């Protein structure tokens, strides 16, 4: 692991790091905020997965999470959203290719060689974090925004018991039923929609996956709400499955980090309650 940068902030260290990923076959970059702590102390970990076009830098610079993480003693890990590099396949559109990994393991050429963000988030990066940081891997939470909200929901649903807490900001709740998801899943996984269900939160819930509880915030002035995000589908899926879900429509808020940063501290407090030793 190489150190890209470190900065003191809110009684902790905000770092950016790079490493060679076995999952993607490329160098990958992520950020980690580690609050000050007593020697030998292990801290809970909150994963934050970012949205389309983003890198780890968006939440690191605009997410306003450090004060709350420092107060509650939580490490926040923010990975990149896709593999990078001159040899990595890309697409001209913003919603496919680099910056749009959709947290899947691609099966279709030419994407399958590098676009393995599911394996990166579920296996590769956690192994590195457990080795390099004072992380208590028995106390993990996960959250994310938009495409990253989709990632947080599906990863948690597929790995029961791994995450004590799951939340999301403006998640894509059913990629099988929106243009962003249809494009990504057909491109990365091919036309067989049976294989798409493992990457659709509503389909996973319909197929029996469960969470102990859930927190979601969604702005009602979000321009992507009705065509792409479709929060109501998650409300119905959770209600039908009996999942205790707090899904809040926030008046006047859009899809931006102005919205995310407003409610970030509340999410961290919510996670902190569930990540206590």
Secondary structure, 3 states (H helix, E strand, C coil): CEEEEEEEECCEEEEEEEEECCCCCCEEEEEEEEECCCCCCCEEEEEEECCCCCCHHHHHHHCCCHHHHHHHCEEEEEECCCCCCCCCCCCCCCCCECCECCCCECCCCCHHHCCEHHHHHHHHHHHHHHHHCCEEEEEEEEEEECHHHHHHHHHHHHCCCCCCEEEEECCCCCHHHCHHHHHHHHHHHCCCHHHHHHHCHHHHHHCCCCCCCEEEEEECCCCCHHHHHCHHHHHHHHHHHCCCEEEEEECCCCCCHHHHHHHHHHHHHHHHHHCCC
